[in-house]
Amino acid sequence: MTARRAGTALAGLLVLSSVAGCSLLGPEEQAGPDTDLTMWLVGEDTTPELREYLVQTFEDEHPGATLTIEQQEWGDLVENLTEAVKDPATTPDVVEIGNTQSPTFTTQGAFREISPELYEELGGDKLLQSFVDAGSVDGRHYALPYYFGSRYVFYRKDLWDAAGLEKPETLAEFGESVKALTDDDHAGFAMGGQDWRNGISWVFATGGELAVKEGDRWVSTLSDPETVEGLEMWQDVYENASYLPSTEKDVEYWDFLNDGVEKTVPAAATIMAPAWARWSIGHLVRNDEGELVRDGMKDADTFGIFALPGVDGGIAPVFAGGSNIAVSAASRSPELAEDVLRVVFSDEYQEKLAAAGLGPANEDAQELMKGDTFGRLMVRTATASKLTPPAPGWASIEEAGVYEELFGRIADGGDVASLAQEYDARLTPMLNAPAAADD
């Protein structure tokens, strides 16, 4: 979908502004218990077992009602949802939405307001607050966190040890270490030039922001000194430690750490990836079905993990991926849809998310992930994470690939300060008006 089409479609959500936080139907028109509810889930992160639990639990608690789960794909979600929520006949009752996509819909009234009482019942302050903020407008909640996956550093411990390097304590030390590890055999740090979702960690670490709200208007802040400093640090690491082209994005970095198959040595000593990447890293073994799979980094002498360090130590604020979940403002059965949320945020389902390796929204269930090194680090990095600005036009910015373009030009050696000024002028109108996405 082009940015112009996305912007035009998103502008159509404005018609829902007057009904945000309520159903389009009056109480006398609400559907009864013999009701079909539709829930949109995106991609395949929600496993078949989790889906079965959602459906079975909801239907057991509401005899005569049915819950149908329809799968959407990330590439089509914004366009499909923009069209569907306009009409009670087509809207899903409950919808999963990317955390960075949430503001585009919450600010246009597409989702039903979650009352303060329901918010507390579903977890309240125990819910992952960065995701809560992404689904809120002026202190009112419209979309709550569904699951998260934080990012951290995976590395070839054997290569670091051979070079006499220890885990870095600061962001500068990290940069110097991965540059020192770069040689003819492997990159010190595999990072695609357009990979802004990893790259913005350097911006956040130096105290920079992508955008801030001034009054009622969002303003791009790439040219602020702290943001420029972070972008320049990232540029230095990319230019001197990564062999990946400036056009690369969404790379399967985990393959760069592995031996075997098409290469005999690792292509990189270090990567940065979501926590679930561990299952694609390690030695080749045969599973119960006889298939060759990676062993999930069981060899602690060869593979290791650590949090990207901050400028002065501690943990750098990384971008946390994941989803929010909401009830459509156009749902014919909003009260029943809210009962679907009650299943999602129940202790039992939150625990099942944790067992499936998906970061659960509630901090109580997050405690269940702290039984191993990977789970503990996932929770720590998620707690320190930051999200992209909750601006109305953010989904259109992502659709247009503006940050991929910016980071690619920085990776090509462009002057950061000049590029920051250029993209501030382009991004500020886009942040505030989805329909102006081509400006």
Order of alpha helices (4+ residues) and beta strands (2+ residues): alpha-beta-alpha-beta-alpha-beta-alpha-alpha-alpha-beta-beta-beta-beta-alpha-alpha-alpha-beta-beta-alpha-beta-beta-beta-beta-beta-alpha-alpha-beta-alpha-alpha-alpha-alpha-alpha
